[in-house]
């Protein structure tokens, strides 16, 4: 068990929750892919939403240990998650179309950029405690 609220401990907990949420996303996506005839974009959206619920709970209760206003923190996490999805897609698009990167390199850059954005957005806004947060409440 990772203890403490140091930056390093939060990064480690963020990573654990993120890995687990990715596994949830993949499980839902592949289960629906192989058992239904739903559109793949709809399947991915459903998997994203299920994984979001998992990660929202994990980051609220475990990563950042939010003590109050869980609904406000999760609403902010949703904004960060959707923004991260958009940022990742933008990195992939720009990397492949403007910088000439391969799909794999662009995907790797998108994952890295999204994780960094998501962690600091979470730490500094969505799950920030002890100070007036402003924004979505």
Secondary structure as UniProt FT lines:
FT   HELIX           7..35
FT   HELIX           40..58
FT   HELIX           59..63
FT   HELIX           70..97
FT   HELIX           103..121
FT   HELIX           122..126
//
